[in-house]
Amino acid sequence: MSRPNTTDVMHTANDGKGILITDIAMQQLARLCRDQGADRLLRVGVRSGGCSGMSYTMDFVSSTDIQQDDELYDYTSTEGDVFKVVCDPKSLLYIYGMQLDFSSELIGGGFNFTNPNATQTCGCGSSFAV
């Protein structure tokens, strides 16, 4: 699995918070968000399960699915695309400072998570322990 290049430009939400997103992941997310339509946003979180105890979740949800205590972040890609990422407060405890990267490799490609809070990660990179 490829590791994020430390020389990549990292993006935060427009307010300077949220998860860190590399340029290539930003391009992928902007494209996917455009394809989903204006009423959809990206929900990022964690759930119990996976080979290391907790696993990451990413899914597109309707804007009507936002809960009152959710954190909402606006991101703007270098091409000017704006998209929203939502996260519940419990998940934020586990993914604060997380970096999201994307690999186009045939094997092991896709979105990759680098979580500074994880004490252990699995080989596939989609689950972790704290």
C-alpha positions, 0 to 999 in steps of 0.5 A: 500500500502506498503511503502519502507523500509528505510533499503533497499539499494538504487540504483542511476544511475552509475553517482550517479544521476537519480531516487532512486531505491530499490533492489526489484524494481531493480531486477524487472526492470532488469528482464523486461529490459532483456525480452524487448531486447537490443534495448529497454530502460525504459522511466520514466516521468510525464503527465497531468492527474490522480486524483491528477493532474499529473500521472507517466509514465513508458514504454519501448521505442526503443533507436531511440526514445531518444530526444536530450534534454533527460537525459539518465541514466545507472543502474547496478543491483546487479546481474550485469545487466545493463539497461538504463532509459531515462527521458525528462527535463520537467518530471525531474523537477517533479520527481527529488529525486523520489524513485521507489519501487516494491511490490509483494502484490496481492492487491496494488502490482506493482511499487510504487513511493515516490516523495519528490516533491509531495504535494498531492498524490492519494490513488493508488499512481500513480498520484500526485500534486506539 
